[in-house]
Amino acid sequence: MKSKEVLRRYNKGERDFRRINIRGQSFKETDLSGADFSGADIRGTNFTSAKLIGAKFINTKAGLQKFCLICLVFSSWLLSALSATFSGAASWYVLDFLNKNENIYFPITTVSLITLAVLFIVFLRKGVVTLVFTFTLTFAITFTTIFILAFAFTKVGAFIFTQAGIVSGVIFVYVTGPLAFALVFATTFADSVAIAGSSAGVVSIAFAVTFAGILGIAGASAEIVAGSVAVAVTFTAALIGVYIGRRALNGSEADAWIRSFAIAFAATGGTSFRSADLTDADFTGARLKSTDFRRATLTRTRWRDASKLDQARPGNSYLRDAKVRELVITGDGQNRKYDHLPNLRGINLQGANLVGADFTGSVLKDGTLQGADLTDAVLTVANLNGTNLQDTNLSKAKLKQVQLDGADLTGATLTGACIEDWGITTTTKLNGVRCDYIFMQLDDPNPHRKPDDWNKNFAEGEFVDFITPMVLTLDLYHNRVDDPRLIAYAWQKLVEENLGAELELVSIEKRGDSKEKLLLRAETSPQAEHSVLHSDYFTHLQYLESLPSETKQALLLERGETVRILAGLLSTRHGSPEVSINNHQSKGDKNMTGDHNIYRVDGNYNERIEGDYVQGNYYAAGEKQSLAEAAAEIQQLFAQLEQSYPTTTTAEQMVVAAEVVKRIEGNQTWKQRVVGAVKEGGLAAFEKAIDNPAGAFVVGAIKGWQEVEAE
């Protein structure tokens, strides 16, 4: 099918192009996202710079077309023939040269043969790179040795440089000959062909040597012997080349240069995905020999059971690494090391067996490990930002300092994992995470298990509540706290002037070595500008602090109970451990009706009322009240008010608390008894006894009353 027809159908909404033949067609810079080319013949097809997001190439056949393959084989054998010709000619020329001259050349011949032997051994054992260095060094030594020997054994100085030049040239031809054969073999053949080539080389050498020996014994002419030896040398070079080529294809690091050159040469004219966007593309079971993936986007691209991927051009992607290439093909990385690999970004390991695998310090950002088994795996300091970890088994995995910004752990299992300093953020998805228990640090020696009781586990969904990070907050950090009332005033002012920001105080924390600093955290609407709110708050706070004392008092008096309650709370928390303010949803607003007790100084009476009066017990003047009794009275007052007032937000809780404080202040006898009870039992115990989210605000007010009495 022609490319124009494919594009026409695609533009009309068709996506099913399975088993079509598009050999040699060009889809350069086109958009074929979501197209299904499963089972298609895409040999020689040009997808350069194409957009192929989510495209399927399952069981496709990529690579060279037959014509290109024939041209490749022809050019390879042409190079082989030229190499053989030069090797044979060089051998013939040298032997003929030595046969026609006196024995004075024997030392030179000996040095040359030793040099060649050294170079061939280096070539076979260490590869091309080491050969180049060794060749340069031995060439210099050999040339010098030949010069000295020639000077010592000959009386004719005119032959010195001729001999050295001839031998040097022969060495060069002998060395480059096997290299050429290696390139030819690596480019054209692999696997079973290597065995055939090696066998043919052995037979040819044996035949050539035997033939040369027979001719020599029979007194054959020197020319015939020289020719036989030349043939043997040529086949020797070919055999060495076949061996090196096969070793290069098997991934030998010593012959990486040969392999890279051969693959690049063989991919010329093959299927090209160069610079294409293959995000979420699927090459399951595809044959990918002689395919170009240079500079392609391979984010979450699937390679399971693909063949000949080692003979494709990977560019600088993770496919360059042989062990990573094997991993994405087989999906089996159990107990293997893939540590400190910086180029695994976007890798697709969906459903892989990674039990005990080590990815320490590796970058797997934006990839997918969905459904993979990572039991006992090591992911310390690994970058998994944006990675799909849905339904992944991370039981007993080491997740110390792993980065998980934007990662999706929906349905993942974390039982027994170590999460010391792990990097989850507000964008990390933890929906449906399964976890019975967790360790907060590696054994040293206490792993700090959560829950702390080793006989208890998290209930369903409890781990997520325990570990979910605080949402993005407005953080108001105070290096010093001179007057908590001013902080309360500035906060209340900020709330009133920015109603659209939906400011909600969520925690008050002490900071600093001496706990002399204070941090207020507040939730806001997603659209709120935190920088603007932060600036407005501290600008107003600094203004308040600069006012004369009389002006401050007037402003604080104007603000009334709300500021006083919050100021008392800030003052209390500034000297005690940090507190988080939890909001509880109420079921709705209710109006109180029925019989209620009315607080009075001279006693109490019961009456039928409609409204929001709060019932309670009456205490005569002078009668002492215990802390438990005082807390119980306030709890009862809260319970009744919450039927008429909403308490969903912190601001609403402050309103209820302000009403409680107002009622207490309206009854001086009750106020004195509450202050006395708190003085006896302590603020912390009193707050705990109240057991109400808004209780902290009442405690703050009582703290303020105590300070006034102390003055």
Steps between C-alpha positions, in 0.01 A plus 500: 500500500628844409567759769244740351226240533596426861492870588167547323340222700659621821363850451153350457530335842626154409762359736513133404791440262590151614695269269534756219808526281658847514858405410706797390222755560566838660302642793755764587369770738143362494264436793391137528437491876290205610534315169521121514766355267511160670636230270583754228807488275685827570841409355664812363210722615592855595335625822757775560365773734153344488257524792416143598368536855324180605557335161519120486775316313433158652667217305605736220798427277742792474847538349636487146311429180636219281664736252684687777603171656648379170690826462631467855623146442659594168684800646613296799646227287663754272678641804595146600640426155709815499636417844587146391667628184721742689588241764590240240697745286695621799587143601609408147711811464682452830569132444621565148719785623656285771555199272694705249742641754762367733455365851588841635123568514433216745527718814265757346249230409513357852431838664212563259335164573532552877347845465208363299443226757489757782255720310268209413496385863414852616232523232341173608517560874462876552319635197550786257564788740788324674627381162540856374716593799702178478543537124642849540740390772617181331533676165751740652689221678500275194620773268786580737593133541497440125725801450753373754498143370527611141797718585667216690448222246529685172769702342270671257328788674281575203278200581429600862204726447366283218483199732344697783244658270398166349459328835307793648263502205444127528425529872245771427329286234495194725344697786235679294407184314338320795339828603334528161382140520360567848301797374368298207395212719342715770306690237375203302487194720411377848441186706501187281680669211793561731549129550491436128746781435737378767489144368566615145797703619653203682459271198646761266802558717563129541477451123730794424765397752490136389526599135793730574678225693458247219635744246793580720590131549465432132746775429242732357604839392523784749220683323255215555595472867460875540158484340387220728616685809324814377174305474547359849569846644191639330278231649664550839407866486147403399469255787619758752256749353211253530590434863523871587176575316315230685641619831391857420144389427491315832553831680870495580606835647842460340340502155226757563635723223466223241150417617385864490641550152349177371153574638507855365609377158240222496218737604554721195177483302318312778188600695548843654338634817761770533372795711151343508273528803441140610345580839289200613567321169500120507765288321410170668637210295628728223812416295717812515830421330649796306251748651598856591380633839745789534358803684156336517276560803471161668284593801318188625567327167443124534762254368385169649615198295640720221775332293823630346476816712872464566558562126301825493647850532407611856657845498559623855191332647488233770507239221877550472553303821495126427365400843226764485414390147465144623283620790246683283480201264467220757349690793718297736739696720482293817795562734691695236674834535387804303644756739612853416366496144408858409331426168206274593255786467170385352588129518208256476525217753130428528437164664873426530652264756730729697515311828821603678610725212729791586419840345698709749549853366350420159264733313172332400308827477178501291520124444257225595536218750130424505431154639871425545623290792759703691500293818829559688616734224742784577385841376711715731545853362338388172306756297144378444342839443196466275533121487196273474513266801138386491447156655875462550617265775751695710489269802821523703651734241759755608357840406742719694514849345322379187346787302128455435376842391205443268532121527184288496495231771130421465440146621868441581608273787746649750487253787840478669662764280751749641396858421772695679502858366308398189399786275123489468324828426147629465503375139583141600193278456447259788143389434430145613854429619514170690726498802488303826809659650791717398854579617603863536875430472747224424611279788729712715413306715135606537311523167219701667210285394161660452270417669742490791333192646653205311182303566276751321460600135347794319130469434385531140574852377667599827850512355400759242352721771819455701746581224318739266701823490340827590348679205672807366484756777571864565786495751538803729831465683579728796858533623373646826170544681483826693123523535275209391204740488655687208549174308137414566390845386709485181368153421138600551554807284649284223201266510247784480676675213548182293174310523551354152824335615300278738767521768479217752745470790610136522797497738705702745854368546790598720838518328864577583746339741337673796151480352491878494375523143150447365356364176139543395378278216183574311318334214385718215302470182700373199480843337640689799829686450710389794770757439247785511330366813835450670607855420169652613507314831850601604458854372200544728671323792802730476267798488323385817830447680605855415190659657503666843384288789173692545405460134570127515272459800220689327526286187509177698200605705313575180559149372345339806485136596616342175843664515528437871422131459753451220759709684461284808535189287817633336644592836422155636639312203810712487607342825379145437519234227362566155132461438300412192149633471271227369165581349203271551200502273169574669182338381316830465366803681237441759288731714473408864160467656387358831584531869831673575686620807579872500824622662450769764720640770251428774414151389336318212150428381344292232273637232354405166678711233550525127844608386862441583519518877744251644408276785731436788528452873504783747772546760450737789754770567802380694447133411806335346485322166742222396678501165295201384177672598601823326594309185175305508298821523682651202463176303127511562491862391687414179265212425197723525648786297610264223136419438446863399839598358695331219848382597640384168779756468744650746330836469165344591659322796640832616149648489369220724798539731440874516140435604618261771748759628231765489265286711773426753602866522136592551500297820788628713451228759527231236799676345683510833429132563625402152818705541554349843445147374744553212752653737481190718506239222696674223411622152616186319289270717202732465522504119526122494197471728289724275564270201357734237664642184407852610618439855845638418348842439328500839828398662661795325244735650550353847875548455429865431287529813778351709751748362265790580460377857877461532549864404 
